[in-house]
Amino acid sequence: MTVSLFSQLEVDQFKHDGYIFVRGMFNREEMQLLQTVSRNDQQLQDKAWHVKDVGGVAAKITLWTTAADDVYGLVARSRRVVDRMEQLLDGEVYHYHSKMSMKEPFTGGAFEWHQDYGYWYQNQFLFPDMASCFIAVDKQTEENGCLQVLKGSHLLGRVQHGRFGDQTGADPERVDEARKVCELMNCIMEAGDALFFHANTLHGSSQNRSAQPRWSLICCYTAANNLSGKLEMHPCEQIRKVEDSALMSLASTSAADEPHPT
């Protein structure tokens, strides 16, 4: 199966802006599968932790480190994701973790401004040669708290982080200064759209004030040559790539009700 890759112009754009969209990376049937599985996944709900923002309002996150043979793992291991990630990080990548971010209608909390490498750094990664693929499970709008990024902010380098609410967030004074020179982009997305963004890109989101859920599957990767010998508590995983057709093959074999990975 032929996999669409980024052009050199798109790779250059990512390196300049710190992010790049892929519209419609997953089709409607694939998103219906992911929505059905995740909405009915009791383990996903049971394992979620509630993360309060500075206003005391909580979003939910469930995180796992194994890209298994279930619907979540097939997304994280799909060539359309991994091959593109290898272009952006200049070589082989390992799966770091995946997570489902869940903002429920009217009650989903904000995510404070932060860089992923702001706390991944503490897990002994020497370089910020890391990135995430943020996949819209639901339509993402300003009203339901879509992701926001500061364009080009990855070029700032790692910003000091601290605790804000239940979250790790970037130094607010540094964020305020960055917002003066880096354009704020609201990541309006349809279900199935994806955003690849660098681990030093400042990003956050507001609370969900709408009647619609805002769920997102986020698959995170590191360059293979960025592995440290001190990752025992959060190991990385060499990726067994699967063809993009694997998702719909899973649906056709009625295996979509597999339990969530532990």
N, C-alpha and C positions, 0 to 999 in steps of 0.2 A: 504494500500500500504506500502510495506516495505521500510524504509528509510535507506540508507547507512550512517553509522556514522564513526567518527574517531576511530581508535584503540587507546589504551592507549599509544602506542609508538608514534603515530602521535600527540596526545595531548602533550606529553612530548617534542616532537620536536618543536611544536609551542611555548611552554614556554621557550625553550632554544634559538630558533632562532628569535622569534618574528613574524613569518609568516609561512604559509603552503599552498601549492598548492592543488587544487582539479582539476585534468585534466578532461575535458569533463563533467563537472557537469551539463551543459545544452546541449541538443543534437542539431543537425543541424536544425531540424524543429522549435524547440523553438527559436533558435537564428535568424532564418529567420523571424519568427513572430516579435521578438523584433526589429530587424533591420528595417523591413517594417513599423511597427508602429512608431518608433522613427524618422525615416527619413522623414515621412510624417506628423509629429506632429508639426503643425505650432505654437501652444502654447509653445511647448518646445523651439522653436527658439525665439519666441517673449519674453519669460521670461528669456532668457539667459543673463548673464552679462559677459562682456569681461574683462578678468583678464590678465593684462600685466605682463610679466616677467621683469627682470632687463634690458633686451635688448630692451624693448618696444614692443615686439611681444606678441599678445594676444591669449589665449585659451578661450573657452566658457564653462560656467557652468550654469546649471539650477538645482535648489535645491527645494525640497518639504518635508514637515514634515508628511504628511498623507499617509499611506500605504493603498491605496484604492482597489477597485475591478477591476482595470484596469491591463494591462499587467505589469506595473512597480510594482504595489502593490503586485500582485500575486508572482512576483519574490522575493520581500522583505519578504513576509510572508510564503514562501514555506518551507516545512519541511526540505528539503535538505540543506537550508541555516540556518534556525532558530535553528533546533535541533543541528546542528554542532556548531553554535555560543554558544548555551547553554553549550555544552561540554567545550568549550574553556574558557568561563567566569564563569564556575562552578555554573550554576543555571539559573533561569528564566532571560530572557533579554527583554528589551523594544526597540522598534524602535525609533531611535533618528531622523534620516532623511535619505533620499536617494537623489542622484544627478546624473546627466548625465554630464560627462566630455567629451568635444568635441574638438578635434584637427583636423582642416581641412587640406587637402593636401597643403603642401608647406608653409602654413601660421600659423599653430597651434603653440602657444607659449609653453615655458617650464614651469614646476612647480618647484619652488625653494625648496631646501631641507627643510623639516619641519617634525614635529610630529603633528598629529591631536590633541593630548591632549595639545599641546603647546598653542592652542587657545580655544579648548573646555573647558579647565580649567577655562577660563574667564567666562564661562556660568554656573559657580557654581557647577560643578561636583567635589566632594571631592576626589575621587579616580580615577586612570586611568584604571578602570575596564571596558574598552570600546574597541571595535574592529570594523573593517570594512570588508565587503566582496566585493572585487573588481572583477567585472565580465567583461571579454573581449567581447564587442559587435562586434568589428572588430579584425582581427589578429593584434597582438602587436609585433613590431619588434624594434630593435635599431634604424632603419632608420626613423620610424614614431613616435619615442619618447615614447617607452615603459616605464612602471613604473620601477623605480630602488629602491632597499631597501638596507639598511646597516644591514647585518646579526648580530643579537644579540644586536642591538643598543637600544632596548627597556629597556635593563638592565641599561642603563645610568641614567634612571629617566628623569624627565622633564627638557628640555633644555630651556634656555632663548630665547624668540622669539621677533622679531621686524618686521618692514615693509620694504619690498624689492620689488621695482616696485609697483604693486597693490596688492601684496601678503603678507601674514604673513609667515615669514621664520625663521628658526633656526639660532642662532648665528653662522656666517660663520667660526669663529676661532674654535669653539667647533666642528663643523661639520668636519673641516679639521683634527682635532685631532682624531675624531671618525673614520674617513676613514683610518687612519693608523693602527687601530686595529680591525676594523669591515669590513668584506669582502663585497664588493659591488656586488650585484646581479642584473643583467638585467633580468627582468621578461618577457621573451619571451613567448607569449601565443597565442593559437588559439582561434577563436571565440567560446565561450561556456566554456572556462577554467575560473577558479575562483582562487583568492588569498585571504585568510583570513589573516589579519595582525593586530597586536596590536596597540593601540592608541599612544604608545610611540615609535614605530618603526620609525626611520628616513627614509623618502622616498622623492622622487622627480622624475623628468623626464626631458628629453631634448626636444627641438623643433622638430616638424614634418617636416623633410626635404624631405619626400617622396611624391609620387603621390597618396598615399592611405590615407583615413581617419583613425583616431584612436579615436573611441568612446568607452567609458567605463561607465557602470552603477555601482555605488558604494552605497551599502546599509550599514548604520552605526547603531550600537547598543550600549546600555549600560546595565550593570548588573542592574537588577530590584532594588537591595538594594543600588544602587549608586545614587538614585534620591534625588534631593535637593528640598527644598521648594521655591527656587528662580529661577525656570525655566519657568516663565510665558512667556518670550519673545521667547522661543524656547522649547515648551513642548515636552515631550516624550509620546509615545503611546504604551499601552499594545497591544500585538500582537494576532490577531485572525489567528492562523495558518491555512494554506490550504494544501491539498495534492499536491504532485508534478504533478499530472495529470491535475491540474486546468488550467495550461497555455494552453495546447492543447484543453481542453474543451472550453476555451474562444475563441480560433481560430475557432472551429467547430460551434460555435453559431454566428459567424460573428460579434462579439462584439469588435473586435480588434481595431476599429476606434474610441474608446471612447476619449473624450478630456483629455488633461493632467490634473492631479490633481492640485488644487490651494492651 
